[in-house]
Amino acid sequence: MDTKIADLGYTSFLPKGRYHRHMTIDPVVDRTELAPAAALFRSLGDPGRLAIVRRLAGGPARVADLVSALGLAQSTVSKHLACLRDCGLVDSEPVGRASLFRLTQPALIDVLAGAEAVLVATGNAVALCPTFGVGSGVEGQR
């Protein structure tokens, strides 16, 4: 299936006027058009939530599996899963007395891969950013 990004409606955060894969992008963007994309990136902005998403990219998991794999407290994992569920990024199904969590959007794996590529290409310069970098006090908020 050859679905264009524009067909999915997720192009509001891309700079318009430039060519991106299968579409032309208009250079004028209203800031309100960027709000959903900004919310998506904020939902991934906590290291704990990002670790959960990365783990779920490998397949479904129970809370106990995530606690064991990530070394986070059960309450922390549950809180982050609730946030990710509220954002529509994960869902769960009951399995016995536990719940099995999985990513709802397989394209999220591509977002993570794209982020990794940007980090490699920039030499992890974002980690040194005084506003958002490691040690800026921003990571782990929420």
C-alpha positions in Angstrom: 0.0 0.0 0.0 1.6 3.3 -1.1 0.0 5.8 1.3 1.3 9.4 1.0 2.0 11.3 4.2 -0.5 14.0 2.9 -3.2 11.3 2.7 -2.8 10.6 6.4 -3.2 14.2 7.4 0.1 14.4 9.2 1.8 17.1 7.2 1.0 20.2 9.2 4.4 20.1 10.9 6.5 19.8 7.7 7.9 23.0 6.2 5.7 23.9 3.2 7.1 24.9 -0.1 9.7 22.1 -0.1 9.4 18.7 -1.6 9.1 15.8 0.8 8.8 12.4 -0.7 5.4 12.4 -2.5 4.2 16.0 -2.0 4.8 19.7 -2.3 4.6 21.7 0.8 3.3 25.3 1.2 5.8 27.7 3.0 3.1 29.5 5.2 2.1 27.6 8.3 -0.3 28.8 10.9 1.1 28.0 14.4 -2.2 26.3 15.3 -1.6 23.8 12.6 1.6 22.8 14.4 0.0 22.2 17.8 -0.9 18.6 17.2 2.6 17.8 16.1 4.1 19.7 19.0 1.8 17.7 21.3 3.0 14.4 19.8 6.6 15.4 20.4 5.9 16.5 23.9 4.2 13.1 24.6 7.5 11.5 23.6 9.6 14.1 25.5 9.9 12.2 28.8 12.7 9.7 28.9 10.5 7.1 30.7 7.7 7.4 28.1 10.2 7.3 25.2 11.7 4.1 26.8 8.3 2.5 27.0 7.5 3.4 23.3 10.9 2.0 22.2 10.2 -1.2 24.2 6.7 -1.5 22.7 8.1 -1.0 19.2 9.6 -4.5 19.7 6.2 -6.0 20.5 3.4 -5.9 23.1 4.2 -6.1 26.8 2.6 -6.2 30.2 3.3 -3.6 32.9 5.4 -6.1 34.8 7.5 -6.7 31.6 8.1 -3.0 31.2 9.0 -2.6 34.9 11.5 -5.4 34.5 13.0 -4.3 31.2 13.2 -0.6 32.0 14.0 -0.6 35.8 11.2 1.9 36.5 8.7 1.7 39.3 5.3 0.1 38.5 3.5 3.3 39.4 5.8 5.3 37.0 5.2 2.8 34.2 1.4 2.9 34.8 1.4 6.7 34.8 3.4 6.9 31.5 1.2 4.3 29.9 -1.9 6.3 30.9 -0.4 9.4 29.3 0.5 7.5 26.1 -3.0 5.9 26.0 -4.6 9.4 26.4 -2.5 10.5 23.4 -3.7 7.6 21.4 -0.2 6.1 21.0 -0.8 2.9 23.0 -3.7 0.6 23.7 -4.2 -2.4 25.9 -6.2 -5.6 26.0 -6.9 -7.7 29.1 -4.9 -11.0 29.3 -5.9 -12.9 32.4 -5.4 -10.5 35.3 -3.0 -8.3 33.5 -3.2 -6.0 30.5 -1.1 -6.3 27.3 0.0 -3.0 25.9 0.9 -2.3 22.3 1.6 0.6 20.0 -1.5 1.8 18.2 0.4 3.6 15.5 3.1 1.5 13.7 4.3 4.8 12.1 5.6 5.8 15.5 8.5 3.3 14.9 9.4 5.4 11.8 9.4 8.5 13.9 11.8 6.9 16.4 14.0 5.8 13.5 14.0 9.3 12.0 14.9 10.8 15.4 17.8 8.4 15.7 19.0 9.4 12.2 18.8 13.1 13.1 20.8 12.4 16.3 23.5 10.6 14.4 23.6 13.2 11.6 23.9 16.1 14.2 26.5 14.3 16.3 24.0 14.4 19.2 24.2 18.2 19.3 20.7 18.4 20.7 22.0 16.8 23.9 24.2 19.9 24.3 21.4 22.4 23.7 21.2 24.8 26.7 17.4 24.9 26.5 16.4 21.2 25.9 19.7 19.3 26.2 20.8 16.8 28.8 21.3 18.6 32.1 19.0 21.5 31.2 16.5 20.5 33.7 13.8 19.9 31.0 14.1 16.1 30.6 11.8 14.1 32.8 9.3 16.9 33.4 5.7 15.9 33.7 
